[in-house]
Amino acid sequence: MMAAPAVLRTDQPARGDDLSTPALRANLGILADWEAELARILLSEGQGHLFENWPPPLNADADKHRFFKQVQKLDASYPGGLRAYISNARKLLQESRDGVNPFDGWTPSVPSGEVLTYGNTAFSRYEAEGVRQANDAAFVLVAGGLGERLGYSGIKVALPSNIVTDASFLQTYVESILALQDASNAVAEDRDDGCQCLPGVCPPQWTSFFPARTVPSGPRRIPFAIMTSDDTHARTQKLLEEHAYFGMDKDQITLIKQEKVACLADNSASLALDPDDKFRILTKPHGHGDVHSLLYSSGLLKDWQAKGVKWILFFQDTNGLIFKAVPSSLGVSATRSYDVNSLAVPRKAKEAIGGITRLTHKDGRKIVINVEYNQLDPMLRSSGYPDGDVNDPSTGFSPYPGNINQLVIKLESYVKELSKTRGLVPEFVNPKYKDSSRTSFKSPTRLESLMQDYPKSLSPSADIGFTVLDVWLGYAPVKNNPEDAAAKLAAGTPPHSATSGEAALYRANCLILRAAGAKVADPRTVRYNDQETEMWPRVVWSPKWALTLADVKAKVRGASVEIAQDAVLILDGPEIYLEAMKLDGALVIRSKEGAKVRVAGLDVRNKGWTFQSIGWQDRREPEELRVRGYKLVKREQKEIEFDKPGEFVVSH
Ligand code: UTP
């Protein structure tokens, strides 16, 4: 419905009003200037229907002010305001109605990037470089999503990543950043040893001779930002407060809250009112693409730039493996000087995961971007590849690696780009039409944006690449409820459930121990919540024990460490060295900073800890256990703790 022709009310002071809708005109007297101004914007954008059923003044006046408060928020939280939102919506809705293919004019080709082989020399070099670069990194967690598919009533970051240590995803993330901070500060200290050339103090020829670091920097604190939403903000804040920020300084963590965007009722981008509240515009999440505009508008980017940050790592709420992939991918970004580095995993042709693809436009523009699998295959077929997406015979995988939506972005070019776009990434709209005429929607829709679409607007000179890592090392998201996960598994696709996410953590740790030479038994096949999975010995270490393969190798003396199939091992301390150990049961070793613990000749056999099956629908059990389908039963364990500095040998 469009606004009636504009008529200026004569008893109002001239302020450019064009407030012609009768119900609104009648209420003008109660509006503050800023409210009238917003009304004018809405009317000029054809939104007069919003006021149609307003009662005369002295009726529901508080609700009318409440309406404008919401409009003010919607206006302020979108780059360019509501006008820009409505205008973008009209354009995208028109294109959607006309069936415009967003990839028209673009031709796909194989992108170039780094494919890592776990444990080889190049991989180790990248890991070491990544730890060094972490000194100049900031981390951004996007955690505003509702997690409807998971069916867990809490926030996803509060969910334990495993029930052996019970560490939540958020705890794991914070502790990993702190461990990286310590490790990178230690490397920076080593690097700073010797001559420090100070500009203006040392002769210029010295400064050019020792260019590495001209000003002693002191230990750095890695900044950490978390994007929340109304659905997650208060509970994320509470989780942090209740756990004393998991050991991080409070001012090191910044929460930035995304706002929802207005829903659209029709192809003209008429804003939709809540059917139960005529003074409220319906809103829905805009998607994780908001992270870019929020980093820009919050001033965080400028602040980080001033602090010397060079890299930003973006990651998601429930990938317990991500920090195993961080050092190497950060190392790749720095070595190759990528403006954008998308983390990816090997992907079978046609597998239901977006493929990283190079697109070349007929006007010469080039981007490397995620293309959804259902778009990639037809796009290739219509571009001279009659078989579409097929596996490369030499690798057995598609040449278009699978996007896992974790990005490393170079701050310098990011800031330049965002100062042009204000962080607004290209959006899309996905209305569900009532019929083939594509004229009306089944329910209101909204514009959406994706974090990974940031490169879409970058100039062709931008260096955009990817880093492919093994799935087992870096990707195990927890997204699906048990029923959907079981169905996915039956259909041959990854379940991405709490069960598979936890099993993946044990598998990764065991494979890393094996890569360090330890003798780790094969996994057992188990079935929880109708999902068959491989359960490896349940080995968990705190991030301060090891971040990289080099750390693990330095702390585990290869084949003299043996771990049996049902063993549980928890290592929580920075300096625990496994020199000779046989474990068939449960063993927990904790040590504080300064305690150097050598495990030499320890043979542990006890009844251990087991997982006992529970039903997904068994309401007597806590939800965080039901989503995985088992609970922990502690039968017997050996626990060793060192809370004082010193050197200790454990042999019995
Ligand atoms: P998901 O694809 O997992 O979506 O988001 P979701 O909304 O969290 O979960 P479902 O679809 O309702 O089940 C990927 C990442 O993006 C974040 C999520 O928190 C997750 O880390 N996200 C998603 C946001 O931060 N904001 C959003 O608006 C949407």
Residues whose N, C-alpha, C, O or C-beta is under 5 A from the ligand:
A	BS01	UTP	V142 A143 G144 G145 L146 G147 E148 R149 L150 M227 P285 H286 G287 H288 Q316 D317 K479
